[in-house]
Protein backbone atom coordinates (compact mmCIF):
# COMPACT_ATOMS: atom_id res chain seq x y z
CA UNK A 1 0.00 0.00 0.00
CA UNK A 2 1.19 3.55 -0.64
CA UNK A 3 0.19 4.99 2.76
CA UNK A 4 0.73 2.83 5.84
CA UNK A 5 -0.96 5.44 8.05
CA UNK A 6 -4.38 5.09 6.40
CA UNK A 7 -6.44 1.87 6.45
CA UNK A 8 -7.95 0.43 3.29
CA UNK A 9 -11.42 -1.10 3.43
CA UNK A 10 -11.65 -4.87 3.13
CA UNK A 11 -14.71 -7.11 3.02
CA UNK A 12 -15.12 -10.47 4.74
CA UNK A 13 -15.54 -13.03 1.95
CA UNK A 14 -15.54 -16.06 4.26
CA UNK A 15 -15.60 -16.73 7.98
CA UNK A 16 -14.54 -20.05 9.55
CA UNK A 17 -14.96 -20.95 13.22
CA UNK A 18 -11.82 -23.00 13.96
CA UNK A 19 -12.57 -23.62 17.66
CA UNK A 20 -14.81 -22.03 20.33
CA UNK A 21 -12.50 -19.00 20.63
CA UNK A 22 -10.54 -19.05 17.33
CA UNK A 23 -11.84 -18.00 13.94
CA UNK A 24 -10.42 -17.25 10.48
CA UNK A 25 -11.36 -14.45 8.10
CA UNK A 26 -10.82 -14.47 4.35
CA UNK A 27 -10.64 -10.86 3.18
CA UNK A 28 -10.45 -8.92 -0.06
CA UNK A 29 -10.12 -5.19 -0.65
CA UNK A 30 -13.16 -3.27 -1.83
CA UNK A 31 -10.79 -1.22 -4.00
CA UNK A 32 -9.39 -3.38 -6.81
CA UNK A 33 -6.37 -1.09 -7.13
CA UNK A 34 -5.43 -1.91 -3.54
CA UNK A 35 -5.16 -5.59 -4.46
CA UNK A 36 -2.82 -4.82 -7.33
CA UNK A 37 -0.24 -3.23 -5.07
CA UNK A 38 -0.77 -5.41 -1.97
CA UNK A 39 2.16 -7.81 -1.64
CA UNK A 40 3.34 -9.67 1.44
CA UNK A 41 5.70 -12.44 2.53
CA UNK A 42 5.21 -15.23 5.10
CA UNK A 43 5.70 -13.85 8.59
CA UNK A 44 4.40 -10.35 7.94
CA UNK A 45 1.26 -8.95 9.57
CA UNK A 46 -1.59 -6.52 8.97
CA UNK A 47 -3.25 -4.09 11.35
CA UNK A 48 -7.00 -4.90 11.47
CA UNK A 49 -9.31 -2.14 12.66
CA UNK A 50 -12.94 -1.46 13.49
CA UNK A 51 -14.01 2.18 13.63
CA UNK A 52 -14.68 3.33 17.17
CA UNK A 53 -13.34 0.11 18.71
CA UNK A 54 -9.66 -0.24 17.95
CA UNK A 55 -6.88 -1.81 15.92
CA UNK A 56 -4.78 -4.96 16.39
CA UNK A 57 -1.84 -6.70 14.63
CA UNK A 58 -2.65 -10.11 13.11
CA UNK A 59 -0.37 -12.40 11.07
CA UNK A 60 -1.25 -13.16 7.46
CA UNK A 61 -1.61 -16.92 7.03
CA UNK A 62 -2.43 -17.26 3.33
CA UNK A 63 0.01 -17.74 0.44
CA UNK A 64 1.45 -14.58 -1.16
CA UNK A 65 0.59 -15.91 -4.62
CA UNK A 66 -3.14 -15.95 -3.78
CA UNK A 67 -3.67 -12.52 -5.26
CA UNK A 68 -7.45 -12.27 -4.86
CA UNK A 69 -7.69 -12.63 -1.06
CA UNK A 70 -5.71 -12.85 2.19
CA UNK A 71 -6.45 -14.79 5.38
CA UNK A 72 -6.13 -14.07 9.10
CA UNK A 73 -6.65 -16.48 12.00
CA UNK A 74 -7.66 -14.76 15.24
CA UNK A 75 -8.12 -15.78 18.87
CA UNK A 76 -10.70 -13.90 20.95
CA UNK A 77 -8.68 -12.31 23.77
CA UNK A 78 -9.84 -8.70 24.04
CA UNK A 79 -12.21 -5.94 23.00
CA UNK A 80 -11.18 -5.73 19.33
CA UNK A 81 -10.96 -9.48 18.72
CA UNK A 82 -14.33 -9.94 20.43
CA UNK A 83 -15.88 -7.37 18.10
CA UNK A 84 -14.24 -8.96 15.05
CA UNK A 85 -15.59 -12.35 16.09
CA UNK A 86 -19.15 -11.02 15.84
CA UNK A 87 -18.82 -9.95 12.21
CA UNK A 88 -20.50 -11.92 9.46
CA UNK A 89 -19.68 -12.49 5.80
CA UNK A 90 -20.04 -9.22 3.89
CA UNK A 91 -18.98 -6.99 6.80
CA UNK A 92 -16.18 -4.51 6.25
CA UNK A 93 -13.06 -3.77 8.32
CA UNK A 94 -9.99 -1.56 7.97
CA UNK A 95 -6.60 -2.92 6.91
CA UNK A 96 -3.14 -1.36 7.17
CA UNK A 97 -0.12 -3.28 6.02
CA UNK A 98 1.69 -5.43 5.42
CA UNK A 99 4.28 -4.73 8.11
CA UNK A 100 7.38 -6.35 9.56
CA UNK A 101 10.20 -8.61 8.48
CA UNK A 102 9.26 -12.02 7.04
CA UNK A 103 10.61 -15.52 7.53
CA UNK A 104 13.87 -16.23 5.62
CA UNK A 105 12.31 -18.36 2.89
CA UNK A 106 15.06 -17.61 0.36
CA UNK A 107 17.78 -18.53 2.84
CA UNK A 108 15.92 -21.77 3.62
CA UNK A 109 15.85 -23.00 0.01
CA UNK A 110 17.51 -26.39 -0.36
CA UNK A 111 17.67 -26.91 3.41
CA UNK A 112 15.81 -29.12 5.85
CA UNK A 113 13.40 -27.05 7.95
CA UNK A 114 12.34 -27.55 11.57
CA UNK A 115 9.18 -25.67 12.57
CA UNK A 116 8.35 -25.50 16.29
CA UNK A 117 5.12 -23.82 17.34
CA UNK A 118 2.93 -23.51 20.40
CA UNK A 119 -0.74 -22.61 20.78
CA UNK A 120 -2.04 -20.15 18.20
CA UNK A 121 1.62 -19.34 17.62
CA UNK A 122 1.20 -21.85 14.83
CA UNK A 123 -0.54 -19.23 12.68
CA UNK A 124 2.58 -17.39 11.42
CA UNK A 125 4.25 -20.72 10.65
CA UNK A 126 1.18 -22.20 8.95
CA UNK A 127 1.90 -19.54 6.34
CA UNK A 128 5.41 -21.01 6.02
CA UNK A 129 4.08 -24.57 5.75
CA UNK A 130 1.65 -23.62 3.00
CA UNK A 131 4.40 -21.68 1.23
CA UNK A 132 6.75 -24.68 1.30
CA UNK A 133 4.12 -27.16 0.17
CA UNK A 134 3.21 -24.93 -2.77
CA UNK A 135 6.91 -24.94 -3.75
CA UNK A 136 7.84 -28.37 -2.46
CA UNK A 137 10.80 -29.08 -4.77
CA UNK A 138 12.63 -25.98 -3.48
CA UNK A 139 13.03 -27.28 0.09
CA UNK A 140 14.36 -30.37 1.86
CA UNK A 141 12.85 -32.37 4.69
CA UNK A 142 10.25 -30.65 6.84
CA UNK A 143 9.74 -31.29 10.55
CA UNK A 144 6.48 -29.81 11.88
CA UNK A 145 6.23 -29.76 15.69
CA UNK A 146 3.12 -28.25 17.25
CA UNK A 147 2.16 -28.05 20.90
CA UNK A 148 -1.05 -27.06 22.70
CA UNK A 149 -2.07 -26.84 26.33
CA UNK A 150 -5.04 -29.17 25.93
CA UNK A 151 -5.57 -31.64 23.11
CA UNK A 152 -8.98 -30.06 22.43
CA UNK A 153 -7.20 -26.79 21.57
CA UNK A 154 -5.63 -28.16 18.39
CA UNK A 155 -6.95 -26.45 15.28
CA UNK A 156 -6.32 -27.51 11.67
CA UNK A 157 -6.07 -31.13 12.87
CA UNK A 158 -6.95 -32.47 9.42
CA UNK A 159 -4.16 -30.37 7.93
CA UNK A 160 -1.55 -31.83 10.28
CA UNK A 161 -2.74 -35.33 9.45
CA UNK A 162 -2.54 -34.57 5.74
CA UNK A 163 0.92 -32.99 6.02
CA UNK A 164 2.20 -36.03 7.90
CA UNK A 165 1.41 -38.27 4.93
CA UNK A 166 3.63 -36.31 2.56
CA UNK A 167 7.09 -37.53 1.55
CA UNK A 168 9.98 -36.21 3.67
CA UNK A 169 7.61 -34.59 6.16
CA UNK A 170 7.50 -35.44 9.86
CA UNK A 171 4.66 -34.15 12.05
CA UNK A 172 4.90 -34.28 15.82
CA UNK A 173 2.01 -33.05 17.99
CA UNK A 174 2.05 -32.68 21.76
CA UNK A 175 -0.43 -31.56 24.42
CA UNK A 176 0.13 -30.81 28.10
CA UNK A 177 -3.31 -32.27 28.91
CA UNK A 178 -4.75 -34.97 26.70
CA UNK A 179 -8.12 -36.61 26.15
CA UNK A 180 -8.51 -40.37 25.75
CA UNK A 181 -8.77 -39.99 21.98
CA UNK A 182 -5.47 -38.09 21.63
CA UNK A 183 -3.15 -40.27 19.47
CA UNK A 184 0.01 -38.16 19.77
CA UNK A 185 2.46 -37.18 22.52
CA UNK A 186 1.71 -35.91 26.01
CA UNK A 187 4.03 -33.22 27.33
CA UNK A 188 5.85 -30.21 25.95
CA UNK A 189 6.38 -29.74 22.23
CA UNK A 190 10.03 -28.85 22.88
CA UNK A 191 10.63 -32.44 24.01
CA UNK A 192 9.91 -33.58 20.45
CA UNK A 193 13.11 -31.91 19.22
CA UNK A 194 15.51 -34.21 21.09
CA UNK A 195 14.83 -37.47 19.17
CA UNK A 196 15.06 -35.81 15.74
CA UNK A 197 17.99 -36.89 13.57
CA UNK A 198 19.09 -33.70 11.88
CA UNK A 199 21.91 -32.51 9.64
CA UNK A 200 22.95 -29.33 11.48
CA UNK A 201 24.93 -27.86 8.60
CA UNK A 202 21.91 -28.11 6.31
CA UNK A 203 19.07 -27.27 8.72
CA UNK A 204 17.24 -24.05 9.45
CA UNK A 205 14.76 -23.75 12.33
CA UNK A 206 11.81 -21.43 12.83
CA UNK A 207 9.78 -21.11 16.00
CA UNK A 208 6.76 -19.13 17.12
CA UNK A 209 4.58 -19.12 20.20
CA UNK A 210 4.89 -18.32 23.92
CA UNK A 211 8.32 -16.90 24.74
CA UNK A 212 9.09 -19.50 27.40
CA UNK A 213 8.38 -22.25 24.87
CA UNK A 214 10.56 -20.61 22.24
CA UNK A 215 13.44 -20.25 24.71
CA UNK A 216 13.24 -23.96 25.54
CA UNK A 217 13.01 -24.85 21.84
CA UNK A 218 16.07 -22.75 21.02
CA UNK A 219 18.05 -24.40 23.81
CA UNK A 220 17.21 -27.85 22.43
CA UNK A 221 18.01 -26.77 18.86
CA UNK A 222 21.40 -25.42 19.95
CA UNK A 223 22.01 -28.76 21.69
CA UNK A 224 21.36 -30.39 18.28
CA UNK A 225 24.21 -28.21 16.93
CA UNK A 226 21.92 -25.95 14.93
CA UNK A 227 23.83 -22.68 14.58
CA UNK A 228 22.30 -19.57 16.12
CA UNK A 229 22.23 -17.80 12.76
CA UNK A 230 20.05 -20.63 11.43
CA UNK A 231 17.43 -20.26 14.18
CA UNK A 232 14.64 -17.74 13.59
CA UNK A 233 11.75 -16.74 15.83
CA UNK A 234 8.67 -14.54 15.70
CA UNK A 235 8.30 -12.26 18.70
CA UNK A 236 5.06 -10.86 20.10
CA UNK A 237 4.87 -7.42 21.67
CA UNK A 238 2.26 -4.69 22.12
CA UNK A 239 2.34 -3.37 18.55
CA UNK A 240 -0.02 -0.39 18.36
CA UNK A 241 1.22 1.74 15.46
CA UNK A 242 3.21 -0.79 13.36
CA UNK A 243 5.50 1.97 12.07
CA UNK A 244 7.98 2.34 14.95
CA UNK A 245 6.58 5.59 16.34
CA UNK A 246 4.61 4.76 19.49
CA UNK A 247 7.37 2.77 21.23
CA UNK A 248 5.05 0.18 22.78
CA UNK A 249 6.78 -2.75 21.07
CA UNK A 250 10.35 -1.67 21.85
CA UNK A 251 12.66 -4.59 22.60
CA UNK A 252 15.94 -3.14 23.85
CA UNK A 253 17.16 -0.97 20.93
CA UNK A 254 14.78 -2.65 18.47
CA UNK A 255 11.14 -2.25 17.54
CA UNK A 256 9.29 -5.53 16.99
CA UNK A 257 6.92 -3.98 14.44
CA UNK A 258 9.78 -2.86 12.18
CA UNK A 259 12.86 -4.93 13.08
CA UNK A 260 10.68 -8.02 13.58
CA UNK A 261 8.39 -9.69 14.27
CA UNK A 262 10.72 -12.31 12.74
CA UNK A 263 14.26 -12.13 14.15
CA UNK A 264 17.41 -14.17 13.77
CA UNK A 265 18.17 -15.63 17.20
CA UNK A 266 21.74 -14.35 17.15
CA UNK A 267 20.47 -10.78 16.83
CA UNK A 268 18.26 -10.85 19.94
CA UNK A 269 19.71 -13.60 22.13
CA UNK A 270 20.42 -11.09 24.91
CA UNK A 271 16.96 -9.50 24.60
CA UNK A 272 14.80 -12.60 25.06
CA UNK A 273 14.25 -11.96 28.78
CA UNK A 274 13.04 -8.37 28.37
CA UNK A 275 9.31 -8.25 29.08
CA UNK A 276 6.93 -6.38 26.79
CA UNK A 277 4.73 -3.51 27.94
N, C-alpha and C positions, 0 to 999 in steps of 0.2 A: 504494500500500500504506500501511497505517496506521503501521507500524513499520519504518523503514529500517535498523534495527540487526539485525533478525532475518530470515533467509532463509525464503522460502516454497518448498515442494517443487513442482518441475515435472517432467513426464515427457517423454521424447523420443518424439514422434509420428512423426518422419521424419528420416532421416539421409542426406545427399547428399555424396558425395566429389567435390569440385569440381576438384581437381588432386592430385598425389601428397602435398602437404603442406597442403592447404586443404580444409576440409569445412564443411558447413552443418547446423545443427540446427533443426528445427521443434519448438517446445515448447508445452506447455499446462500450466496449474496443476492439481494434483490436487484442490485446493479450489476449487469453483465460485465461491465468494464472492470469492476472490482475483481471478478474472477480471473480476468485475463492477466492481471498483474500480481495476483496472490500466489506466492510460491513459498514453500516451507520445506524443512528437512526434519527427519526423525529426531525427536528430542526437544524441538521448539514448542512454544506455547502461545496461546492467544489470551487476551483479556476479554472475558465475557461480561456484559453489563445489562442491567435492567434499570430503566429510568426511574429515579426516585428511590431505588433500593440499594444499589451498589455495583461493584465490579470485582471480579476475581480472576486469578490466573489459572488456566486449565490446559494441560498438555493436549496436543493434537495426536490422535491415535491412528488416523487413516494414512494411506500411502500417498506420497507427494504426486504420483502420476495420475491419481484420481482427480482430474481437473474440474469436475462438475460439482463436487461436494467436499466437505471435510467433517470429521467426526471428533466428538469429545465424550469421554466417559467421566462421570461426576458422582462423588459421594455426598450425600446430604449431611453437612456438618455445621451449617450456620445459616444466617438470615438470607444471603444471596442464593446459596445452593438450594435452600428450602423453597424459595420463590421460583427458581428455575425448574425444580422438580414438579411444580404444579402446571407448567405450561404444556399445551397440547400441540399436535401437529398443525402447522399453519401460523403459529405465533411467531413474533419477531423479537429479536434481541440485538444488542450492539456488539460489535467485534472490533477489537484493535489487535494488530499483530501482522505477521508472527514476530515473536521476540526470542532472544536468547541464543546461546551456542548449541549446536546439535551434537548428536553422537558421531564419533569418528568413523563413518561408514566407508570412506575411501581408504583410510588407514587399515581398516579391518579386512579389506579385500584379500582373498587368498589365504586367510588365517582361520584357525579354529576359534570359535567364539563361545565364551561362557557367560550366560545371562543369569544373574541372581536377583530376585525380586521378592518383596514382601508386601502383603496386603494389597491395597489399591496402587501401591508403588509399581505394580505390574504394568499400569497403563502406558507410561512413557516407553517401556521396553516392548510392549505388544506392537508398537509402531515399528520397532527394530525387527521383530520377528516377522511381521508381514512384509517389511522391506526386503529382508533376506530371502524369504520364500518366493517372492516375486522375481528374484534375481539369483536363484539358487546356485547356478553354476559359477558365480563370482566369489562364493565363500566356502570354507571348509566345513568341518564338523561343527554342529551346534549343540550346546548343552543348555537346556532350559530348566532352571531351578526356581520354583515358586513356593513361597510359604504363606500361610494364613494362620490367624489365631485359632479359629474354629473351622472344622472341615466344611461346615455349612456356608462359610464366607466365600468359598471359591467361586469365582465367576468365570465364564468362558470355559467351563469344564470340557465341553465337547471339542473345543479348539485344542486344548492340551492333549486330549486323547488322539485327535487327528494328527497333530504335530508329531506325537510319539511314534507313529507308524511310518514316518518318512525315513528314507535312507540317511544314515549318518546324522541322525538327530536323537538325542537322549533327553527325556523329560523326567524330572524328579519333582514330586510334589510332597509337601510336608505341612502338617497342622499341629499346633500345640495341643489342641483338644480335638478328639476325633469321635465320630459316630461309629456305630457298628458296621455301617456300609462302606466306610472309608477304606479303599484298597491300597493306599500309598503309605508313606512314612509318618510316624508320630514323632514330633520333636521340632527342633529348629531347622529352618531351611539351610542355614550355614553349615550344618553337620553333613549335608549332602555333597559338599565340596571335597571333603577328605578322601573318599574312595575313588574319585575320578582319576583316570589315567590320562594325563595331559602331556603335551609337548610344549614346555614353557617358552621356547624360542619362537614358536609359531602360534601363540595363543594370545588373544586379547579378551579382557573381561569387562563387563559392564554391569553395574548394580544400581538399584533404585529401591527406595522404601524407607522405613524408619532408620534414623541415623545410627542407633545402636546396632541394628541388624547389619547395616552396611559396614560399620567398623569391624564387626566380627567376621563378615565375609571377606573383607580386605585382608585381615590377619591370616585367614586360612588360605587365601590366594597367594599371599606372599610366602607362606610356608610351602606352597606348591611350586615355588621358584618363578612365579609370574612377576615380571619386572614392574615396578611402580609406574613407569611410563606407559605400560600396557593395561593399566587398570583405570577405568573411567566410572564416574558416579554422577548421579543427578541429585542435586541438593534442593531442599525445600526451605524457603524462608518467607517472611511476610512481604510479598511483592505487591505493592499498591499502585505504583506508577508505571513500572516496566521499562522505564527509560533512564534509570539511574539518577533521578532527581530528588526523590523523597527521602532516601536513606534508610528506609525500613528494612531492606533486605541486605544491609551491609554485613559482610563477612570478613572481618579484619580490614585489609585495604581494598577488598573486592566487593562488587555488587553482584548478587546472584542473578538478578534480572538481565544484566548485560554481560558479565564475565562468565556466567553459567547459563541455565541451571546445570549444564553438563560440564564437569571439570575433569581434568587429568588428576589422578590421586597425588602425583608428585607435586603438583602446584598448590595443593591445599592440605597436605598431610598435617601441618602444624595448626590448621584452622578448624579441624574436625570437632574439637571440643568446645568451640565458641557457640553459645546458645543464641538462637534468633530472638528478635523482639516480638 
